[in-house]
Amino acid sequence: MTEHVTTAVDGPILTLTLNRPDKKNALTNAMYGALADGLQHAHDDKAIRCVLLRSSSDCFTAGNDLGDFAAISAGAGPAERHVNRFLHGLAAADKPIVAAVHGLAVGVGTTMLLHCDVVCVTEQARLTTPFVNLALVPEAASSLLMQARIGYARAYSLFALGEPVDGKTAVEWGLARHLVAPEALHAKALAVAHTLAEKPIGALRATKRLMRDAALIAQTMDRESAVFAERLKSPEAAEAFRAFAEKRAPDFKRVAS
């Protein structure tokens, strides 16, 4: 576990809170491990009937910590990347997952929402998936799930152009369910979680399994992860991370693809 992800159980609700506000909740390997452990806890504990994902600040998450990406690109990554456990935990989850999103939701901060059953957002939410900007590819089975949710044209623009989507548009497109004022966000998400927790859990789990092909989602994740790993070690990715560290625009024309 890590202090940057707090876990709280309130009756039938397990709440996982991103708590690294000084880094805009950028996700480290340890944080992915804590999130994966939380999902496993929810799966194993019969008393847990719903999971709530939220943050402790005015930013949901700035996405993966780019320092971790740079380390992997340089061949100095961790022995085990817990992001894979977290993503597969999302794929396998059959209990309801509710998310409360305010501010930035970058990269995996957006793609994880495709695995949540009810997403509450504020108008200030900014969902972005700038994978191509970093010379990378979509993950979390989003290459499958995003276009199924919002159509190819919108999904391609999100991935290839990195165009942000605000909270109102996220609801209009079906990426979120409830548009909520910032001061009411967490109360609304918690109320939704408690409403779901009162439902017959067997029927909820069976319904979710019918609506989601967990095996196909996991297979897509694995296929994406293989390409993602290749891209992390590419010259284009090295240029992207150098440019970020040097606070300049990357020049992809000067590197091999």
C-alpha positions, 0 to 999 in steps of 0.5 A, spaced: 500 500 500 501 507 499 499 513 502 498 516 495 492 511 495 487 511 501 482 505 502 476 506 507 470 501 508 463 504 510 459 499 510 458 495 503 462 501 500 469 500 499 472 507 497 479 508 493 481 515 494 487 518 490 491 522 494 497 525 491 495 532 490 502 535 489 503 531 483 496 532 481 495 525 483 499 522 477 499 515 478 506 511 480 507 504 480 506 503 487 499 507 487 497 502 481 499 496 486 494 499 491 488 500 487 489 493 484 489 491 491 483 495 493 479 491 487 482 485 489 479 486 496 472 488 493 472 482 489 474 477 495 470 480 501 462 479 500 460 484 505 463 489 499 457 491 494 460 497 491 467 500 489 467 508 489 473 511 486 475 518 487 480 523 489 482 528 495 483 534 491 481 538 485 484 534 480 482 526 479 489 524 476 494 527 471 495 520 468 501 515 469 507 519 472 511 520 466 517 519 470 515 512 471 514 512 463 521 515 462 525 510 467 521 504 463 523 507 456 531 508 459 530 500 461 530 502 468 523 500 470 520 496 476 520 489 476 513 488 476 508 493 473 502 493 477 498 497 472 497 490 469 494 488 475 490 494 476 487 494 469 486 486 469 482 487 476 478 492 472 476 487 466 474 482 471 470 486 476 463 484 476 461 488 482 459 496 481 464 501 480 462 508 481 467 514 479 467 521 482 471 526 477 473 533 477 478 537 474 484 533 470 482 526 468 488 524 463 490 518 460 488 512 464 484 517 468 479 517 462 480 510 460 479 507 467 472 510 467 470 506 461 470 500 466 466 504 471 458 503 471 456 510 474 461 516 472 459 523 476 463 529 473 463 536 474 463 541 468 470 542 470 472 535 469 477 535 463 478 528 460 484 527 455 487 521 452 494 524 449 497 517 448 499 519 441 502 525 443 507 521 447 508 516 442 504 511 445 498 507 444 491 507 448 491 502 453 485 499 458 482 496 452 480 503 450 482 501 443 475 497 443 471 500 449 472 507 447 469 507 440 464 502 442 462 508 447 462 514 442 464 512 435 470 511 431 471 519 429 470 521 436 475 516 439 480 517 434 480 524 435 481 523 443 487 518 441 490 521 436 489 529 437 489 529 444 482 533 444 480 534 451 472 533 453 469 537 458 464 534 463 458 537 460 460 533 453 462 527 457 455 526 459 452 528 452 457 523 449 455 517 454 462 517 457 459 519 464 452 519 467 451 525 472 453 532 471 454 535 478 456 541 481 463 541 484 461 541 492 456 536 491 460 531 487 462 526 492 455 526 496 452 524 489 457 519 487 456 516 494 449 516 494 449 512 487 454 507 491 449 506 496 443 506 492 447 500 488 449 497 494 442 496 496 440 492 490 440 484 489 448 483 488 447 477 485 443 480 480 447 486 479 453 482 478 450 477 473 447 483 469 454 486 469 457 480 466 452 479 461 453 486 459 461 486 458 465 480 455 471 480 460 475 475 456 475 479 450 476 486 454 482 482 458 485 480 451 485 487 448 488 489 454 494 484 453 494 486 446 495 493 447 500 492 453 504 489 448 504 494 443 505 499 449 511 496 451 514 496 445 512 504 444 515 506 451 522 503 448 521 507 441 526 513 439 519 517 438 517 515 446 524 517 448 524 524 444 517 525 447 520 524 454 526 528 453 522 534 451 517 534 457 523 534 461 526 539 457 520 543 457 520 544 450 515 541 444 518 534 441 520 534 434 518 527 432 520 528 425 528 528 427 527 521 430 525 514 427 518 511 427 
